[in-house]
Amino acid sequence: MNSGLCQGWISHRRLSPRAHAFRYRLGMFYLDLDEQAGWLGLSRWLGRWRLAPLCWREADYLPSLTRQGLPLAQAARLLVSQATGQVPDGRVYLLTQLRCWGLSFNPVSFYFCHDRDGHLAAILLEVRNTPWRERFHYVLPVQGDLTRPFAMAKAFHVSPFLPLDMDYRLRFHLDQAQVRIHMENWQGEQKVFEADLALKRRPLDGKDIRAYVLTFPWMSLRTVWAIYWQALRLFIKRTPIHDHSASRGDLALGHPCEDPDHVQSDPEC
């Protein structure tokens, strides 16, 4: 089975206008969308029942398409093709937190879309914000391998403590043992924020699914709680608040970064 279970750390560090940082343990699933029947049969802790400890519902993802009956893998390919003009016709892997005890929320889910030869062709980011519950999609076309970082203009309002007028820089590292994603927010030549997701990856089996539920029994609720707790801390620090800005459509295209030195992973994460 290609699908896996991931555990590790998420860290955020705000550099200006107020210094702020935090680090949490978390768990995520790395799912081959062609293997749904296989991993849904691994454990009674994972199923399609909405209030299950872990629930898989395709309509939780890319709902404008999946709620019309389009399979999730095809929905991801469609968005990539709309942005790039090319259809990645191979496997699609989803990195996400599953619905937990009825609650579903992912600040961002990642779709790794491959071509028919098994090469990574594009990365689709499905981003959600709080409390507006809006969604936006960024597409990153992969040219060759993932050694080069990506750049894109911020087109979607996520946090009230960060303006829309910013650029993203992202770097990915994927292999059978780990998933590493590093993101930075830049205003001109100033880096103002960075986040790092560092996960250890292992094959998915029933025993590990049970252990995951016991280790992270309320993962979705914990994610939402952490967002509001950190927002309160930022408010107490009198971090400037920016008005909610309308997103620039619902789909944006990134590109390989021209200045790789702008993206440097934090060795302490």
N, C-alpha and C positions, 0 to 999 in steps of 0.2 A: 504494500500500500504506500502511495506517495504522500498521503496526508500526514501531518505531524502535530504535536503539541508543543507549545513554546512557553517558557517561563523565564522571567528576568526582571529588568528594571526599566522604569521610565523616569527621566530626569528633565527638569526645566530650569533654565537660568536666565533671568531678566537682568540686563546690564544697565538700562536707563529707561525712563528718568528716575526710577527707584530700583535699587538692587533687590532681587528677590530670587529665591531658589528653593526647590524641593525635589525629593526623590522617593518613588514608591515601587514596591514589588507589584508585579502583575502577571497574569497568564493570558495567552491568546491561542487561537487555533490557526493552523496553516493547512487549509483544506483544498484538496484537488476536487473541483466541482464535478468531475466525471465519476467520482467515487462515492457519491452520496449514499447509495444503497449499502455500500460496504461499511462506512463509518457510522451510519445510523443503526446498524445491527450490532455494534460492538458492546453496548452497555445500556441497561435500563435507565441510567441516569441521563441519557441523551436521547431525545425523541422529537416528534413533531407536535406533541401536546403543548399548548401555549404556556401552561404554568409548570412545565417540567423544570427540574434543576438546571438543565441545559436544553434549550429548545432551538431547533433548526427550522426557520421559516424563510423561504426565498424572498417573500414579500417584505421582509425587514430591510432588504437591500435593493437599491436602484428601483424604488417602488413605482416610479412613473412608467416603467417598462414591465417589471415583474408582475404588478397587479393587473396588467392587461393580458397576462398569460405567457409572456415571453420567459423562457428559462434564463436563470441568472447568468450563466456563462455566455449565452447569446447576447444578453443585454449589455454585458461588459464589452464584448467584441463590437457591438453596434456603436457604443459611445467612442471607442477607440477609432473606429473607421470614420465617424463623423468629424473627429478632430484631425486625423492624419491622412484620410483617404485610403488607408490600407487596412484590410481585415486580418487580424491575427487568428488563423484558423486552427491553432493547436490547443493544448490544454490551458485552462485558466485556474490559477491558485488564488485563494482568498485568505488574507491575514486579517483576523477580526476577533472580537469578543462576542460570543454567542449570547442570545437572549437567555436571561437567568431569572428563574422564578417569575416569569411574566414580564420582566422589564428588559427593554432593548435600548441600548444607547452606545454608540461608538463615535468618539470625536473624529476618528478617521479609520476607514477600512481600505486596505490595499489589495488591488487585483493585479496579479502578475500574469500577463497574457503572452503566450508563446506561439510561435509559428508551427507549421506542420512538421518541421524538422526538429522541434524541441528547443529551439533557441528563443530566449526572451526577446520579445518584439516591442512590448510597451508595458508601462505601469500606469494603472488607473487609480486615482485617489478619490474616494468618496468621503467628503468632509461634511460634518454636521456642526451646528453651533448651538449654544445654550444662552438664554432660554427660548430662542426663537424657533428652534427645531427645523431650521431650513437646511437644504443640502446644496452642495456644489461639487463639481467634478473637474479634476485636473488630469490631463493626459501627458505622460512623459514618454516620448518615443525613444527606444533604446537603439543605439548605433554601436554595434560590435559587442562590447561587454559593459560592465558597470564601473569601470575604473574612473570614468569621468563623472563629476557631479552634474546636477541639473539646476537650471535657473528658470524662474518664471515670476511674472508680476502677480502680486496678491490681488485677487479679483473678488474675494468673498469675505464679508465681515464675520469674524469668528469671536474674538474677545473684545469687550468694551474698553479694555485697557491697552489696546493696540490699534493704531489707525489703519485705514485701508491703503494708504499711500506707502507701500513697502514692496520689497522684493524678497522672494524665497530662494534659498540655496539648499539643495538636498543631495545627500550622498547615501548610497545603498551598498550593503554587502550581504550576499546570500550564499549559503552553501548548506550541506546536509547537517552541519553541526550548529549553525547559528544564523540569526537574522539581526542585522544591525542597520538602523536608519538614523541618520543625523540631519537635522534641519536647522537653518539659521534664517533670521529675519534681518534684512538690511534696509536702512534709509540712506540712500546715497552711498557714501563711503563709511558709514557707521553701522556696526553690528549692534543691534539692540536686544536680541533675544536668540536663544538656541535651545533645542530639545534633542534628546538622545534616547532612542529605544534600543536596548541591548537584550536580546533573547537567546537562550539556549534551546535548540530544537531537537526533538526526539521523535521516533515513530509513534503513531497513535495506536493505542490498544485499550481494551476495556478497563484494565487495572489502573492505567494512568488517568483515564477519564474520571473514575471514582476518586482517585487521589486529588485530582484537580478541583472537583466540587468541594471536597473537604478542606483543601488549602485555601480556595477562593470561593467561599459559599455564596457571597453576594457581590460578585465581580461588577455587574452593571450598576448596582446601587452604590457601590464603593467608588466607581468612576464619577458618577454624578455628584456624590457627596464631596469628593476631593475637589472638583471644579468649583463648587460654591464655597468651600472652606478657603481655598486659595484666593478666590475673588474677595472674600471678606478680609483676608489679610492684606491684600493689595489696597482695598478701600481704606483700611485703618492707616496704612502708610501714606494715604493721600495721593495715590497714583492717579494721574489725570485720566478722566473718562472721556471716551470719544463716542459721538452719536452713531447710532446704527446706520450704516450706509447700505444703499441698495447694491446688490451684487451685479457684476457685469455679465449678465446672462447666466447660464448654468453650466457652461463647459469652457475650459481654457486649455491652451496647449503650452507646455513647457519645452525646453530645448537643452542640449548639453551646454554646460557652463563654460564660458570662454576664459574664465579666470579661476582655475581649480584651487588656488591658494586662499580664495575667499571661504572655502569650506574645509574646516579642519576639525576632525573628531576630537572630543575631549578625552584624553587618556584616563581620566579618573572615573568616567562613567562605566 
